[in-house]
Amino acid sequence: MDVVVATGPLLEDWRAIHNAIIPTDPLSADDVAERATRHRLTLAYSGRELVGNATVRPPQDPDAIATVIVRVLPDHRRRGHGTAYLQHELAEATNLGARRIETVVLETNTDGFAFALAHGFVEHDRYVLDGDTVAYVDLHLPGH
Ligand SMILES: CC(C)(COP(=O)(O)OP(=O)(O)OC[C@H]1O[C@@H](n2cnc3c(N)ncnc32)[C@H](O)[C@@H]1OP(=O)(O)O)[C@@H](O)C(=O)NCCC(=O)NCCS
């Protein structure tokens, strides 16, 4: 798998994947451009084929918590891409100085929840944002 930082026109590819996988939270081009200034936004390729995108929110003080979220397009799932991509981005988060790594999934996202648990993440919070009906689940990697 090749992982590329999304800049310039690649941000549209990043946005298309985000909005296809998370239709409940569609982002505009301006939203993505703004996020790119704060987060590591990447694309993953298998050969020449675009298979997914990811967000790393870099470690924040005081506890140096980073958040890693990987997304794989439905046609490319269950072939190990999610695992390879997660390992890659966990290493990036650690390189950026993270002392704790978290992820977040919607409680209705059974694929994402099962994937996170299979990779050792443990739930520590579940909450519904104002105006939403579906809860977000926050998980972390113990020992990171
Ligand atoms: C979660 C996601 C990234 C998994 O991508 P993937 O390429 O299918 O992942 P992998 O092929 O590496 O799966 C690795 C393991 O995770 C677990 N897993 C993945 N999808 C699963 C599912 N739907 N149900 C149960 N376990 C699952 C399994 O243990 C799987 O191993 P196996 O295929 O040998 O059984 C993908 O489903 C996705 O993009 N979901 C929407 C976004 C999201 O929820 N991201 C998670 C936040 S970290």
The ligand as a Gaussian input file, in Angstrom:
#p B3LYP/6-31G(d) Opt

LIG

0 1
 C      -13.143000      -0.300000       9.286000
 C      -12.555000      -0.417000       7.897000
 C      -11.451000       0.631000       7.721000
 C      -11.957000      -1.831000       7.717000
 O      -11.272000      -1.875000       6.473000
 P      -10.862000      -3.302000       5.847000
 O       -9.917000      -3.017000       4.727000
 O      -12.078000      -4.080000       5.558000
 O      -10.079000      -3.962000       7.076000
 P       -9.230000      -5.305000       7.062000
 O       -9.479000      -6.084000       5.802000
 O       -7.834000      -4.939000       7.363000
 O       -9.865000      -6.072000       8.310000
 C       -9.060000      -6.499000       9.362000
 C       -9.860000      -7.186000      10.438000
 O      -10.746000      -6.276000      11.070000
 C      -11.941000      -6.987000      11.445000
 N      -13.071000      -6.510000      10.658000
 C      -13.027000      -5.657000       9.588000
 N      -14.295000      -5.454000       9.122000
 C      -15.100000      -6.186000       9.902000
 C      -16.510000      -6.430000       9.924000
 N      -17.336000      -5.847000       9.046000
 N      -17.021000      -7.243000      10.877000
 C      -16.207000      -7.857000      11.768000
 N      -14.876000      -7.694000      11.790000
 C      -14.331000      -6.875000      10.879000
 C      -11.674000      -8.436000      11.146000
 O      -11.033000      -8.988000      12.265000
 C      -10.730000      -8.303000       9.971000
 O       -9.941000      -9.436000       9.766000
 P      -10.497000     -10.624000       8.816000
 O      -10.933000     -10.001000       7.516000
 O       -9.313000     -11.535000       8.669000
 O      -11.640000     -11.217000       9.573000
 C      -13.671000      -0.209000       6.827000
 O      -14.726000      -1.125000       7.083000
 C      -14.223000       1.191000       6.840000
 O      -13.674000       2.083000       6.167000
 N      -15.303000       1.462000       7.592000
 C      -15.864000       2.795000       7.664000
 C      -14.918000       3.787000       8.357000
 C      -14.556000       3.357000       9.775000
 O      -15.399000       2.947000      10.526000
 N      -13.276000       3.427000      10.145000
 C      -12.827000       2.872000      11.437000
 C      -12.180000       3.856000      12.306000
 S      -10.531000       3.362000      12.746000

